[in-house]
Amino acid sequence: MSADSRPVMGELLLREGILTETQLTKALDAQKHTGGRLGYHLIRLGYVNVQRLSQFMRDSMGLIPYDLPQWVKDPTVIDLIPGNLAQFYQVVPVEKNGSLLTVAIADLDNPSIIPALEELTGLTIDPVVCPRETVIRALEQFYGVAKDPGVVRNIAGDHLFVLALQSKRIRPIHWSALKPDSSAAEWLRTVLAEAIRNGSRTVFIKPDEQALRIAFKGSDNVEDRFALSPQKRQEMDALLIELARLKDRRVSPRQEGRVRLQVEGRFLTLHVKQLSTLQGNRYTLTLYDEKVLAREWQRLMEQLGPAEREGIQDAFAAGSGLVLLTGAPGPGISEVYYTLLDRLARIFKPTVALEEYSLLAVEGASQMEVSREREATWPELITLALKQEPALFSCFPIKERRSMELALLAASHTRVLGVLHQPDAVSALRWLLRNQFRSPLRAGVLKGILTVASVAQLCPYCKLPTEITGRDGMPLTLYTRQGCEYCLRWESLPTTEVLEWLPMTEGARALLSDEPKAEDLRRAVENTGGMPLAQRLLGLAKEGLLDAQDAREYLG
């Protein structure tokens, strides 16, 4: 491309040594194919940052950073992008010419910004990249009054979403008074307040072609309660992503975060799980508070015998040692982990927890979230956590050999709770032996293994007999579901978490000369006054409380 055919800004950037010929050519090709301004493509391709380009335009071209309020000649252009969405994406609409909407944008970290804005507005977006502080000042001026007073953003810690606070005149609107154009914050406040009022701990937000559907999970069913217009999808996305800080996560189809909720003097935690689908982002919102965890602890302990409860207590009462929590990934093992951590953090101080996703805020525990640490590795973060000299250290989960090695080293001088995603104690011990940890196991560093089996509850309306082969080779007639209108309404079938405690006594450690056999470990559990997992599951299946097909992998 000749110098005469290049734009003035491109030529000046070359002369200043800010760009190379190749970089300018690629940026101009991108501009030719997709439109937009040269500066936008230079920044999008990573050839120059916003601050450097702004300084260049001011010093070399006699231009100053955009004064966005003066650029907006028609105030109605601001209404083309809702306040929640504008603040989430950090964009400001400034000018509309026919079907072209010029939008000031602070950065290009999110590649979906332009398509999302075009889908929302039905217009072609002409992005102008501006310094972040310029866009933020404009957001404050144009959208500041529209900020929901119940959204309290915290630089460190969880954001706070106020559901009801009389002193600030914040209260949920009754669902019958909500309107299609009510803000996403008003909709969310009403939905969560209604869920609390009805005793529902879980809310599903599901997009489809006709609407954004909101369903409540009750004690025995899932009920569609609200339907929002599809146009609300992006605004609700923006609000939930900002509140739960999902936009700070690594790119993944499944993301999780949490929000602190306030209802007058009561505080709760909202766990937000996002799943990308063809129809859009789908959310599962789960409510927790401290009282729930205390009740869960009681419920879990009630299924264990006195010897098992005493064994778990003794394992942590010792000044050091590792207790493994093992089971398949999912909400079941997460709930047991947080219930146990909540209990332990009240006893052992300081407690430091390293978690891939900190789903719940546990009082008394310093929680480090790996998914927010983009540069550090698990072993590096474990080392950093242990420098705090905790009385209890927990790691959820332990993913690879080096992390387990550090956990076992730490367990030689402090208490450690580790989550290992193996289906049962046999698999967990085999994993440890195959990774050459026989020596610390024989030395007694591992105090015990608490296995969590999450098994679907039996549907009472469509149960059918099924034949299962027991451990003795004899057939057992139990029950499973066939699928009916009742059980198919569930997003996921309700489960029961069933526990097994295997204390690593001298007798259990003696089994580790070779890979342990399941039958030997069952006897080790029985010899210490416990009940093997298979026996406990079989008893519940015989009572018609569990689906035998889901339990069969543990019954063989």
N, C-alpha and C positions, 0 to 999 in steps of 0.2 A: 504494500500500500504506500503510495507516495505521500510526502509530507503535506502536499497541497490538499489531498483528499481527507486528511485527518482532522477531527474537530480541534478547536483551539485548546481546550482543556487537555486533551490527550497529548498534543504536541508539547505543551508546557510541562506536563508531568514527565515526558521523556527527557526534556532538556534539564530538568531538575534532578534527574537520576532516580526518581521515585518509581518509575515503571521501566520495564524492558520492552523492546519491540514485540516480542512474542506475547507478553502479557497484554499489551494494548490491543494486539490483533485478536486475541481470544475474547477480550471483553467486548470489542466492537462486533465480532461475530455473534456473540450472545445477544447483544442489543438488537442486531439485525433480525434475529430469529424470533425473539420474544418481546421486543419493544422495551420501553422504559428508558431510563436515563443512564448515561455512561457511568456516573458515580455509583449508582446502585449496583451495577454489574461488577465494577472494580472491587467494591467492598464484599459482595456476595462471593466472588471468586477468591477472596483472601489476599488480593494484591496490595491493598491499602486499608487502614482502619479509619473509622469515622473521624477520630480526633485529628489524625494526620491530614486527611482530605480537607477538613474544615479549616485547619491552619493554612494549608496551601491556598485554598480559595480566598482566604482573607489577605494573606501576604503577597501572593503572586498575581491574583486576578482582581484585587480590589473589592472582593465580596466579603460580607460578614455573615455569620451564621444566621439562619432564617429566623425572622421574628414572626412566629406562627400566628399569634393573635391578629397582627396587622394584615397577614395574608388572607385571613378568613373574611371575605366580603359579605357572604351570605350565611348568617348564623344557623340557618336550617340545615346546612351541610353536616353539622355536628351530629344531628339526630340520625344520620345514616348508619352510624356504628354505636351500639349500646355502650353505656359507660363501663360496665363490668368487662366487656370484651376489649374495649379500647385500653383500659388500664392493664388487663392481662397481657395483651400483645404489645403494649406501649406504642400505640399508633394514634394519630390524630388526623381526621379527614379535614382538608383545608380548602379544596376547590373542586367543583363539578362542572364539566363542560360536556354536555350531551351525555353520552354513555361512559365518559372517562372520569374517574374519580381520583384526584391527586391526594395521596396519603403520606403524611410525614411519619417516618418509622425510625425507631431508635437503634435497632440492630437486626441482623439477619440470622440469628442462631436457630430460629425455627423455620424450616423450609416450607411449612404448610401455611404460613401467614397469608401470603398473597392468594392462593386458591381458596382459603377459608373466607377471606374478606370478599372475594368475588362471588362466592356462593351466597354469602349473607346479603350482599347489597344488590346482586344482579348486574353489577357494573364492572367495567374493566379497570383494574387498579394500576395507577401510575405511581410507583413508590419513590419517595424522595428521602434519602437517608440523612438524618440530622443528628447532631450531638445529643446524647441521652438527656443531659440536663435541660436542653431546649424543649424536648418532647415532654419531659416530666413537668416543667413549668406550665406548658400548655394544657396538659392533662388536669393539673390542679385548677387552672382557670376555667376550663370548659366543663369538666366533669366533677369538680370538687364538691359541689353542692349535691350531686347525685350519689356520693359515697354513702353506703349504708352505715349508720352509726353503730350497728351491732357487729361490724367486721373490724376486729382489732388485730392489726398486723404486728408481729414481733420479729425483730431482727434475729434474735436467738430464741430458741424454744418454739413451741407450737403457736400457730395463729389461733385467735379466740373468736368464736362465733356466738354471739349472745342471742339466746332464744327468747328470754324474758328478763327484764330488769326495770322495775317500776321507777327507780330513781332517774333513769334516762328515758323513760317513756317508750321503752322498747317492749313490744309484745307481738306474738304471732297473730296474724289476721285469721279469722275463721275461714275455713276452706270455702264456704259458700259465698264469701265476699271477695275471694280472689278473682282477678280478671285476666284475660289472655295477655294483656300488656303489663301485668304486675311484674316486678323485677324478679330475677332468679333468686336473689337473697330472700325476698318475701315468700316465694314459693317454697324454698328450702326450709325456712323457719317454720312455716305452717306444717309441712310434711313431717319434720322431726318432732315438733310439738305433738302432732296427732299420733305419731308412733309411740311416744312416751306415754301419752294419755291412755292408749289402748294396750300398753304392756308389750309392744312389739320391739324386739331388739334388733331386727334386721329389716332394711328397706332396700328394694331393688329399683334401679332406674334403668329402663330398657328402651332403646330407640327402635322404632320400626318405621315403615313408609308413611303411616298415617299420623302417628303421634309419638310423643315421648311418654311412655307409660311408667307409672310409679306404683309399686306393689309392696304390701306389708306382709312379712312372715309372722304368722301367729303361732300359737302352741300346736295347732294341728292342721294348718293349711296356709296357702299363699293367696292373698286377695288383692286384685287390682283395685286401687283406690282413687287414683288421679290420672288424668291424661292431659299433657301439655301439648301445645301446637309444635310441629317440627321446627318452627322458627326459634323456639326457645332452647333448642338443643345446644347451640354454640354458646349461648349466654350461660346456661347451666354448666356446660363443660368448663368454661373459663372460670366460673366461680369455684367449682370443686377442685379443679387443678391448682388454682391459686391457694385456696384454703389449706389443702393437704400437701402443698408444695410438690405436686407431681411433676411440675415442669422442671424441677431441679434434678430429676432422676435420669439415669442412663436410659437410652432408647430401648424400650421393651414392650411387647404386646400386653404384658401384665405388670401393673405398677400399683404400689401401695403406699399409703401415707396416713396421717391422722390429724385431727382437729380437736381443740379443746372447746367444749360447749359450756355455756353458763345458763342456768335457770335460777334467777335470783341468787341465793347464797350457795346453791348446789352446783358442782362442777362434774362434768362427764367427759369421757373420751369418745370421739367418733372415729372409728377405723374406716378408711376409704380404700376400696380395692377397685381398680380400673382395668377393664379388659377391652381391647380394640376388636371390633367386629365389623363385618361388611356394612352394617347399618349405621355404625358410629360407635362412640365409646359407651360402654355399659358399666354401671357402677353397682357395687354392693356396699351399703353403709351399715355398719354394725356399732351399736351403742354399748358402752361399758361404763361402769363406775365401780368404786372400791367395794361397795356392798355386794355387787355381783361376784367379784373375785372371792370375797369371804364366804359367800354361799357355795361357790364352786368348790372351794377347798373342803368344806364340810361334806359335800356330795361325793367328791372323789375319795375322801378318806373313809366314808361309810362303807364303800365296797371292799375295803381291805380289812383283814383280820388284825387283832391286837399285835401279833408278832411282826406283821408287815409294817404297820404304822410305827412301831418301836424301832424296827430296823432302819427305816428311812430317817427317823429322827436321830438315831445314833450315827448314821453315816455323815450327817452334817454337823453333829455335835463335836466330832473329832476336829482337831485344829487344822487338819489338812486331808487331802484326798479328792478323788474325782468321782462324781456321780454322773452316769450317762443317762440321758433321756432319749429313748430311741423309738422310732415309729415312722410311718410314711409321711411325707410333707402334706400339709393341709391344715384346716382350721382346728382339727381335733388336738394335734400335738401342740399347736400354738397356744390354745386355750390352757392346756395343762401346764405348759412352760410358764406362761404369765401368772397363772394361779400360784405356782410353786415359787416363782421369783418374788411375787408380791409378799408371800409369807416369809421368805428367807430375808428379804431386804429390811423387814421390820426387826429382825433379830441380829443380823450381822452387819456392822457398819465399819467402814464404808463398803458398799456393794457396787461393783462396776460391771456393766453388761455390754458386751459387744454383739450387735445384732445386724443382720443383713437389712431388715426392715424393722424399725422400732414401731410395732403396731399399737402398743399401749404404753402410756406413760406410767411408770411404776414409782410410787412415792418412796423415797429413800434410796433409789438406785440411780447411779450416774450412767446413762445409756448413750453409747456411741453407735452411730448408724453407718454401716459400711457403704450402703448405696449412695451416700452423700459424699464419700471420700473417693474422688475420681482417680487420684494418683497413687494412693497407698494400697499395698497388698494386705491380705488377711494376716499373714505372719507379722508384718510391720505394725499393724494396728493392735494385734494381741500383745506385742512387746510394749507398745505405748501404754496400753491399758494396765498392764502389770506393773509399770513404773509407779502407778498410784498406790501400790501396796494394799490392795483390797483385802478385807476380811473374807469376802466372797467374790469370786470372778465367774461370770457366766458367758458362754459363747454359743450363739444360735445363728446358724449351725456350724459344726466343725466339718469343713468340706474336703480337706486333703491332708496328706500325711504330715506335712510340716506344721500345720496348725495343731494337729493332735499331739505331735511331739512337744510343742510349746505348752499345750494344756497339761500334759502329763508332768512336764518339768515344774510348772507352776503348782500342780497338785502335791508336789513333794513338800511344800511349805505353806500352802493356803488351801482353802476350800474352793473347789471348781465344780460348776454345773455345766455340762456340755451336752448339746443336742447333736445326735448322729442319726442321719436319715437312713436307717436300716429297719426292715420290717419287724424284727424281734431280737431278743437277747442272743440267740444262736448266731444270727447273721452279724450282729455287732461284734461279737467275740471273734468270729472268723475274719472279719475285716481287720481287726486289731492284730491278729496273729499273722495274717498275710502281709501286713505292713511292718512286720518285725518289731512288735511291741511286747513280745513274750516276757522279757526281763522285768519291765515295770509292773506288768500284770502279776507275775509271780511274787514281786516284792510287796504287793498289797496296796499299790497306789490307787487302783480302781476299787472303790468301796461298794459299788452296786450298780445295777442297771434297772431302770424303771421303764418298762415297755408300755406304749400307748397304742391300742388297737381301736381305730374308729370304724365301727360297723353300722351299716344302715339299719334303722328300725323297721320292723315288719309292718306292712300296710294291713290294717285290720279288715279292709273291705274286699281285698282280692287275693288273700293268701291261699296257696295251694300246697299240698304235701309234696315233698321232694325227698329223694333218698340220698343220704350222705354216708360215705364209708368212714367209720370211726378208726381210731388208732389201733384197735384190736382186729381190724379187718372186717368187723361185723357191720352190716348196714344199719343206718339210723334213719328213721322217718321224722323229718322236721318240716318246716314250712318256709316258703318263699313267696314273693309277690309275682303276679302275672302282668300287672300294669292296668290301672283303671283311672277313671276321671279324677278320683281323689288324689292318688299318689303322683299322677303325671302333672298335677298343677305345681308341684314343688320345683323350685329352681334346682335344688339338689336335695336328695332325700335326707331327712333328719337322721342324725347318727347318735350312737351311744359310745362314749369313750370308756374302754375297759382296760384295766391296769394289771400288770404283773410286776412284782418286786423280786429281783434276784440278788441277794446279798453275796458279795464275793468273799465268802468264808474260806478257811483253809481247805475244806472239802471241795468247794467249787474251783479254787485255784489249782487243785491237784488234777482237775480234768483238762488242763490246758497244755499238757505235754504234747498232745496231738490236737487236731481240730475237734472241738467239742461236738458231741452228739446231742440231738434234741432231747432224747429220752433221759440221758444222764443229767441234763440241766433241769428237766422237769422234777426229777428226784431230788436235786439239790434245793429246789424251791420248796418242795414238800418237807424235806428234812429240817428246814428252818421254820416250819409252822406256817408257810404260805400256801397259796393255791395257784397252780400253773394256769397260764393264760387260756389254754385250750379247755381246761375244765371249767373255768369261769364262764367262758363264751358258750360252751355247750349247755350249761345250766340256764343261761339267759335265753338261748335259742329254744330249749325245751319248754320254757315258760311262754313262748310266743312273743318275746320282746325284741328279738333280733332276726334279721333276714338270714336264713341258713346259707343261701348261695354266697352272700358277702362274707360270711364267717368261715366258709369251708377251707380257705387257705390256712387258717389257724388250727382247724380241727383234725387235719390229716396226721 
